[in-house]
Amino acid sequence: FLVLQVLSYVSLPLLREPEGFDALSTSKASQQKLIVDRHNTLRRGVKPTASNMLKMEWCPPAAKNAQAWANQCTLSHSPGYMRRTTVQCGENLFMASAPFPWSDVIDAWYNEKEDFKYGTGAKTQGAVIGHYTQLIWYNSYQIGCAVAYCSKNQFNYFYVCQYCPAYKYQSRTWFSINISWFYFYLLYLANPCKYQDVFGNCRNLKTLFSCNNSLVKEKCPATCRCTTKII
């Protein structure tokens, strides 16, 4: 995160990328599959085992947003309006002075798990776990990634992944535990909710006023419409 704060100048990408850079392009179906498969493998392996983890899929709008931001070469997070599809998306960044395969980039984020404790969060104050928690967030089921070559930056390779919907910190358990692997597998393949609540207390609002209330219906579409899906 210190790098993000210090190296905030803009350096537009070199028009002609280094030889071999094209192999990392997420316009290639092979790279899209690699990214999605690696995420799903890591998410499937969280401990304790999750019972509500959704299977990830490639999201072209998120990938387009990620590429547009990577091309700016700011080495910092994008503004919220550049991280939106039909829902608000989260974002992980990776910067390097040499090219890394996408699997290594994703693993670098996942390795923050060493500083993470289930049910608590960071093991020590100031520990960086945000990339890991976004990667394993149970209902972030769409992903789009991109990379840009930034010739004037100290870190020439700028990787961006956007996760939809975004991770939201909540005091409740990070993901639900279930000892039945078969039950997990069924939920892992379940259809996710396509809507996102605006309010954080939609369950209470639905109980108090029902979804016939115009405000509840408008601001709590996930709670009202996704009664049999994971929100």
C-alpha positions, -999 to +999 in steps of 0.1 A: +000+000+000+030+023+005+038+019-031+003+029-041+007+061-021+042+071-033+040+061-070+009+080-079+021+098-110+006+090-143+026+073-171+006+061-200+014+027-214+041+022-240+026+019-274+048-011-282+049-036-253+079-058-247+081-091-265+060-117-248+037-092-231+008-102-253+008-137-236-006-120-205-035-104-223-069-111-208-085-108-242-073-144-246-098-170-236-069-191-222-059-163-197-095-158-187-099-195-180-066-195-160-077-166-139-112-180-132-100-215-125-072-204-102-097-183-082-122-211-079-095-236-068-083-213-040-119-203-030-129-240-029-100-247-006-106-222+022-105-236+058-128-240+075-147-253+045-173-228+032-210-237+026-220-205+008-190-198-016-202-190-051-184-202-082-166-174-100-171-166-137-155-142-162-172-108-164-165-089-197-177-055-183-155-058-153-125-068-175-132-037-197-132-015-166-100-031-153-082-026-186-093+010-189-079+016-154-047-004-159-039+017-190-038+048-168-007+034-150-014+052-118-004+023-096-034+032-074-070+021-069-096+033-094-125+055-083-157+038-075-175+049-107-148+029-127-156-002-107-192-007-115-211-031-137-247-038-126-233-038-091-204-021-073-171-040-077-140-045-055-105-044-068-071-060-063-038-045-077-004-060-083+027-041-095+060-056-106+092-046-125+091-079-145+062-099-160+045-124-137+020-151-149-015-145-137-013-176-114+016-160-095-003-127-092-034-144-078-013-165-054+005-134-041-029-120-030-040-153-016-008-157+005-020-129+027-040-157+044-010-162+066-019-129+084-056-138+085-075-155+113-110-169+106-137-151+126-113-123+136-095-108+106-059-096+107-038-115+132-017-083+140-025-046+137-016-032+103-013-066+086-024-065+049-052-089+043-075-069+020-065-087-012-071-121+004-105-112+019-117-098-015-104-130-033-124-153-010-155-131-004-183-156-007-206-137-031-180-121-053-188-144-082-178-123-112-143-113-121-125-093-148-088-086-150-063-068-171-026-058-172-008-029-187+029-021-195+039+013-180+072+022-195+080+052-172+071+037-139+095+019-116+071-010-116+064-015-153+037-041-150+003-031-136-022-058-129-058-051-120-086-074-111-122-063-103-145-085-082-183-081-084-201-076-061-174-060-039-162-074-006-181-058+023-168-059+058-194-072+082-191-083+118-207-116+109-187-147+101-166-143+069-183-173+053-206-201+067-191-234+078-206-267+069-190-301+075-208-317+046-187-315+014-216-326-007-237-297+006-209-273-001-206-286-036-243-280-043-241-244-031-208-238-049-227-244-081-258-225-071-271-195-091-260-163-074-282-133-068-280-108-096-291-079-075-274-058-048-290-042-017-284-005-011-292-007+026-273-029+051-304-037+072-327-050+044-336-081+062-350-061+091-368-038+068-384-067+049-396-081+082-410-048+094-425-034+063-424-063+036-413-059+001-446-043-009-433-011+006-420+010-022-388+020-004-379-015+006-386-028-029-364-002-045-335-002-020-334-039-011-338-058-045-315-086-035-334-094-002-367-091-019-360-110-052-334-135-042-352-155-015-337-188-026-303-176-037-271-166-019-269-129-014 
